[in-house]
Amino acid sequence: MRNRPRAAVGALSLPLALSLTLAGCSVDDSAGTDKPKAKSSAAIRLEPLDRELAAEVPAQYKNKTLIMGVSEYAPYNTFGSDGRVTGLVPDLAAQLSAILGVKIKVEKTTFDAIIPGLKSGRIQLSAPAGDFVERQEQVDFADFAKSSVTLMVNKSASFQPKTGLEVCGRKVGVEKGAGTQNVVAALTERCAAKGKPAVDEQVFPDLSGAALALQSKRIEAVAAPSAANTSASSGSNGRFQTLELKDILDLPASTAIYGIEAKKGSGLAPVITKALREMYESGTYGKLFGLWRLPLSTVSKSQLAVNGSKQSQTK
């Protein structure tokens, strides 16, 4: 579960328009200064620098700008026409920058380029992504949120499924590289076991493209995590509806813990986790999730952990 899109103009500036009305942030890489200049949502004050925690940042990262590569996934990340990235993740990055005393620059990328980018060192962080044991073999996670796979449908169409088996044989859009593809594959296996046709998976480079296809009725549903679909449907002027189907939620990877990804063994995930716990205790964590209308995506303090998930994408 998890990767995301480029916001299209017009029809699916839907999540974009929603996110821009809430409040934005960016994390500045300000040349010529020895301290990071973080900009966060004006409604929430930045956390103070924690010098003890800042001292735990691995030496190789202390005097460089950490690049956080993000794919679009409103309201976690939304790409604006002016090049800005707004959402919960940029706001978290600003808070982490303030607490840890490091520069963090949020940059746009595609979800399938993130793990290769972390491995190569082109980027140092990314979020959000489903924390699965298979991915833990390649990267480290600082867990911070949760989600579940939903279906978004066009309200003007006749397709309004009440069970996962009703999705068999239907055209369903998914984002390339996302764990949602595993959910759709598992649903197809269930369809086959019941003698029904496979789900007709339609792969898109981002969820904005999938939503545009749904609007034009080239596909019948979009399978994506709850935050993305809820954001798109709530900003669609009544065009779309998001459905949570109980018999899909028991499929592999249909629910997930989200993490901030870092290069395996880099030492960044543990210090980020400590900073997240500090934000939890101060109340900033809850305020940010409330600001971005994601109160159901919060986790408990104990779930703010390094590689805390024991979940598989396929089992």
C-alpha positions in Angstrom: 0.0 0.0 0.0 1.2 3.5 -0.8 2.5 5.5 -3.6 1.0 8.5 -5.3 0.4 11.0 -8.1 0.8 14.3 -9.9 -2.2 16.5 -9.5 -3.8 17.3 -12.8 -5.3 20.7 -13.4 -9.0 21.2 -13.6 -11.0 18.0 -12.9 -8.4 16.6 -10.5 -7.2 19.6 -8.9 -9.8 18.0 -6.6 -7.3 16.9 -3.8 -5.1 19.8 -4.8 -7.9 22.4 -4.2 -8.9 20.7 -0.9 -5.3 20.7 0.4 -4.5 24.2 -0.5 -7.5 25.5 1.4 -6.2 23.9 4.6 -2.7 25.2 5.0 0.6 24.5 3.5 4.3 24.2 4.3 7.6 23.8 2.7 11.0 23.1 4.1 13.6 25.5 2.9 17.1 24.7 2.1 18.4 28.2 2.8 21.9 28.7 1.5 24.4 30.5 3.6 22.9 29.7 7.0 24.1 27.3 9.6 20.6 26.4 10.8 17.6 25.0 9.0 14.9 27.5 8.2 11.7 25.4 8.4 8.3 26.7 7.3 5.3 24.9 8.6 1.5 25.4 8.7 1.0 28.8 10.4 -1.6 27.3 12.7 0.9 25.0 14.5 4.0 26.3 16.1 7.3 24.6 15.3 8.8 22.4 18.0 12.0 23.8 19.6 15.4 22.4 18.9 16.2 19.3 21.1 20.0 19.5 21.3 20.4 16.1 22.9 18.4 14.5 20.1 20.2 16.6 17.5 23.4 15.1 18.7 22.1 11.6 17.9 21.7 12.5 14.2 24.4 10.4 12.4 27.5 12.5 11.6 27.3 12.1 7.9 23.9 13.9 7.8 24.5 16.7 10.2 25.9 19.2 7.8 24.0 18.3 4.7 20.5 18.8 3.4 18.4 15.7 3.7 16.3 15.2 0.6 12.8 13.8 1.3 11.5 12.4 -2.0 7.7 12.2 -2.0 5.1 11.1 -4.5 1.7 12.8 -4.5 -0.8 11.3 -2.1 -3.2 13.9 -0.8 -3.5 15.0 2.0 -0.1 13.6 2.9 1.6 15.2 -0.1 0.0 17.4 -2.8 1.9 19.0 -5.7 1.0 22.6 -6.4 1.2 24.3 -9.8 3.8 26.6 -8.3 6.1 23.7 -7.5 5.3 23.6 -3.8 4.5 20.4 -2.0 1.9 20.8 0.8 0.4 18.3 3.2 1.0 16.4 6.4 4.4 15.0 5.4 5.9 18.4 4.5 4.6 19.7 7.8 6.1 16.7 9.7 9.4 17.3 7.8 9.3 20.9 9.0 8.8 19.8 12.6 11.6 17.2 12.3 13.9 19.8 10.9 13.2 22.1 13.8 13.6 19.4 16.5 16.8 17.8 15.0 18.5 20.9 13.7 19.0 19.5 10.2 17.9 20.8 6.8 15.2 18.8 5.1 14.1 19.6 1.6 10.9 18.0 0.2 11.2 17.1 -3.5 8.7 15.5 -5.9 9.4 12.0 -7.2 7.4 8.9 -8.1 6.7 6.1 -5.7 8.5 3.4 -7.6 11.7 5.5 -7.7 11.8 5.9 -3.9 13.5 2.7 -2.7 16.1 2.9 -5.5 16.7 6.5 -4.6 17.2 5.7 -0.9 19.6 2.9 -1.8 21.7 5.0 -4.1 21.7 8.0 -1.7 20.0 10.3 -4.2 17.4 10.9 -1.5 17.7 10.3 2.3 14.0 10.1 3.3 10.5 9.5 2.0 6.9 9.2 3.3 4.4 7.8 3.6 4.9 4.1 2.6 3.5 0.9 4.0 5.8 -0.8 6.5 5.9 -4.4 5.4 8.5 -7.0 6.3 9.6 -7.4 2.7 10.4 -3.7 2.5 12.2 -3.8 5.8 14.8 -5.9 4.0 15.6 -2.9 1.8 14.9 0.2 3.9 14.2 1.3 7.5 10.9 2.7 8.6 10.0 5.2 11.3 6.4 4.3 11.7 3.9 7.2 12.2 0.4 6.5 10.7 -2.0 3.8 9.6 -4.3 3.2 6.6 -6.6 0.7 4.8 -7.4 0.1 1.2 -10.7 1.5 -0.1 -12.5 1.8 -3.4 -13.5 5.1 -4.9 -16.4 5.0 -7.4 -18.2 7.4 -9.6 -21.5 8.3 -8.0 -23.2 8.8 -11.4 -22.3 5.3 -12.5 -24.3 2.1 -11.8 -21.3 0.3 -10.2 -21.8 0.6 -6.4 -20.2 -2.6 -4.9 -21.1 -3.8 -1.5 -18.6 -6.7 -1.4 -15.2 -7.4 -2.9 -16.5 -10.2 -5.1 -18.6 -7.7 -6.9 -15.4 -6.1 -8.1 -14.4 -9.3 -10.0 -14.2 -8.5 -13.8 -14.4 -4.8 -13.2 -11.8 -2.2 -14.4 -10.0 -0.9 -11.3 -7.3 1.8 -11.3 -4.3 1.4 -9.1 -1.0 3.3 -8.7 2.1 1.8 -10.2 4.4 0.3 -7.5 1.9 0.7 -4.6 1.1 -2.2 -2.3 -2.5 -1.8 -3.4 -1.5 -3.9 -6.5 -0.9 -6.8 -4.1 -4.4 -6.3 -2.7 -5.9 -6.4 -6.2 -3.9 -9.5 -7.0 -5.2 -11.2 -3.8 -8.7 -10.2 -4.7 -8.3 -11.7 -8.2 -7.2 -15.0 -6.6 -10.4 -14.9 -4.5 -12.4 -14.2 -7.6 -10.8 -17.2 -9.4 -11.6 -19.5 -6.4 -15.3 -18.5 -6.8 -15.2 -19.0 -10.6 -15.4 -15.3 -11.3 -13.3 -13.3 -13.8 -10.1 -11.5 -12.6 -10.1 -7.9 -11.6 -9.2 -5.9 -14.7 -6.3 -3.9 -13.1 -5.5 -0.6 -14.8 -2.1 0.8 -13.7 -1.5 4.5 -13.6 1.7 6.4 -12.7 -0.2 8.4 -10.1 -3.6 8.5 -8.4 -4.6 11.8 -10.1 -4.5 10.0 -13.4 -6.6 7.2 -12.0 -9.2 9.7 -10.7 -9.4 11.4 -14.1 -10.1 8.0 -15.7 -12.8 7.4 -13.1 -14.4 10.7 -13.8 -14.5 10.0 -17.5 -15.8 6.4 -16.7 -12.8 4.7 -18.5 -12.5 2.7 -15.3 -15.1 1.7 -12.7 -13.2 2.2 -9.4 -9.9 3.4 -7.9 -8.3 1.1 -5.3 -6.2 3.2 -3.0 -5.5 3.9 0.7 -8.3 5.5 2.7 -6.6 8.9 3.0 -6.1 9.4 -0.8 -9.6 8.2 -1.8 -11.3 10.1 1.0 -9.4 13.3 0.1 -10.3 12.9 -3.6 -13.9 12.1 -3.0 -14.4 14.9 -0.4 -13.0 17.4 -2.9 -14.9 16.1 -5.9 -18.0 18.2 -5.6 -20.0 15.1 -5.1 -18.7 13.2 -8.2 -17.0 10.4 -6.2 -17.8 8.2 -3.2 -15.3 6.2 -1.2 -16.3 2.7 0.0 -14.7 0.5 2.6 -15.6 -3.2 1.8 -15.2 -5.5 4.8 -14.2 -8.6 2.7 -11.4 -6.6 1.2 -9.9 -5.6 4.5 -8.9 -9.2 5.3 -6.7 -9.5 2.2 -2.9 -9.2 2.5 -1.7 -5.6 2.6 -5.2 -4.2 2.7 -4.3 -2.5 6.0 -0.9 -1.0 6.7 1.2 0.9 9.1 2.8 3.9 7.4 6.4 4.9 7.9 9.0 7.5 7.0 11.5 5.6 5.0 15.3 5.9 5.3 18.3 4.1 3.9 18.8 0.7 5.6 21.2 1.0 8.5 21.7 4.7 8.1 20.7 5.5 11.7 18.1 8.0 10.6 15.0 6.0 11.4 15.8 5.7 15.2 16.4 9.4 15.7 13.3 10.3 13.6 11.2 7.9 15.7 12.4 9.7 18.9 11.5 13.0 17.4 8.0 11.7 16.5 7.5 10.5 20.1 8.5 14.0 21.3 5.9 15.5 19.0 3.4 13.0 20.3 4.0 14.0 23.9 3.8 17.8 23.1 0.5 17.4 21.2 2.0 18.5 17.9 1.5 15.1 16.3 -2.2 15.0 17.0 -2.7 18.6 15.9 -1.1 18.0 12.6 -3.3 15.0 11.9 -6.3 17.0 12.9 -5.3 19.9 10.6 -5.0 17.6 7.6 -8.3 15.8 8.5 -6.6 12.5 9.2 -7.6 11.8 12.9 -8.4 8.2 12.1 -4.9 7.6 10.7 -3.1 8.3 14.0 -1.3 5.5 15.9 -0.5 5.1 19.6 2.8 6.3 21.0 4.0 2.7 21.3 3.4 2.3 17.5 5.8 5.1 16.8 8.6 2.6 16.3 11.5 1.5 14.0 10.4 -1.2 11.6 7.5 -1.9 14.0 5.2 -3.7 11.6 5.3 -7.5 11.3 2.9 -7.5 8.3 3.6 -9.1 5.0 2.5 -7.7 1.6 1.6 -11.1 0.4 0.6 -13.4 3.3 
